[in-house]
């Protein structure tokens, strides 16, 4: 279990990315925060920031390994398949901004 400082940092990171990147489903844009995926993603990204190993390649790997259930769990897709390239770029910038303020 994360200590209080780490939990707060993950919460802050989740808040920083929740409205920066979106899933594109049938031309509908669903932001990470609205999809309740911002905290899950922040929990996976924060250790990379803490270890100073975060970069765009690492983010793409995290997105590829993060399964998103669709249709009530009838199928899953990797998060990387649902976030368009431009939105992934916004996500990288938001995370880099957060990292600079750490």
C-alpha positions, 0 to 999 in steps of 0.5 A: 500500500502506498504511503500518504505522500505517494497516494496524494501524488498519485491523486494529483497526477490523476487530476492533472491528466483527467481532462487532458486526454480522451478516448475516441469511440465512434467520434465521441470524446470521453475524457480519462476522468469521465471514464474513471481511467485517470487514477488507474493510469496515474497509479501505473505512471507515477512509479515511472516519474518517481524513478525518472524513467518516464518518456513517451515510449514508456507511456505507450507501453503502459497504455498498451498494457492497460485493458479497457472493458467494453460492452459490460465486459464483453470485450476489452481493448488496450487503452492505446487503441482508444486514445488518438495520437493527438490526445496521447501527445496532450497526455505526454505534455500533461505528464511532463508538466506534472513531472517538472513540478514534482 
